[in-house]
Amino acid sequence: MTRQLYIDGPAKAVSEPALLSADAAAAWLGLSRSSVFRLVREGRLRACRPLKELRFRTSDLAAFVSSLEPVGQEQGPEIKPGVGR
């Protein structure tokens, strides 16, 4: 669905909805729907409830992704391939 957005000038087409459903948020994050609900319960992912169901802003989803720590970046002993076998 395309919306018209008016910000200091002519209308610009916006192809992304303002709020995403739990299913759409799960697809956006590449997670299961139950994982999305668990992250909300744990307070790690922000959601809003405009009516009865949870909705997610893409900016909140992006902030969650940005807050994740990369795996494998810990400072540990250097491992050289083929050494110590």
N, C-alpha and C positions, 0 to 999 in steps of 0.2 A: 504494500500500500504506500502510495506517495503522498506526502503532506506538503502543503505550501508553508514556508517559513518566512516571516517578515521581520527582518532585523535591519534597521537603519537603511532602508532602500527597497528595491524591487523584490518580489517574491522569488525565492529559490526553492527548487524541488528537493525534498529530503526523502530518500528511499528507505530510511531506517525508521521504524516506529519509535515513539518516545519511550515506551515501556515494553519490556519483553516478558512473555510468560515463563514459567519455570521450565517448560520443555525447550523453549527457544534459548533461554539462558544456559541450560545444560548443553545444548548443541553448540552455542557460541563458545563455551568454555571447554568443550570436548570431554565433559563429565556426564555421569548418569544423573537422572532427576533426583534420586535419593541422596546422592552426594551433595547436590546443590542445597537441598533442604537441611542436610546435616551441617553444612558450612554456615547456613543462616542461624540454626539453633546454637552453634558454637560461637556466634558473633563475629565470624571471620569474613562474612559476605553480607553486605547491606541489601535490604529489600524494602519495598513499601507495599502497603495494602490499600489501594484506592477504593476498592469495594470489598469483595469477599476473598479474592485470591491474591496471592503474592505476585508482585511484579518487580522487574529488575531494570534499572537504568544501565545502559551500556557503559556509561562513565564509571559506575560502581563495579561492573564486571572488569573493566580495564584496570581500575585501581587495585582490585584483588589480585589480578595476574601480575601487576607490577610489584606487589608486596611479597611475592613468592621468592624464596631463596633458591638460587641455582644449586643443583645437586652436583657433587663431585668437585666443589671448589674449596673444600676444607684443606687446611694446611696440615699435611701429614708427611710421612717419609716418602721421598721420591722413589717411584717404582720405575726401573728401567726394563724395557722389554728384553726377554731372553736371559736376564741375569738372575742367578740363584735357582735355576731349575735343576 
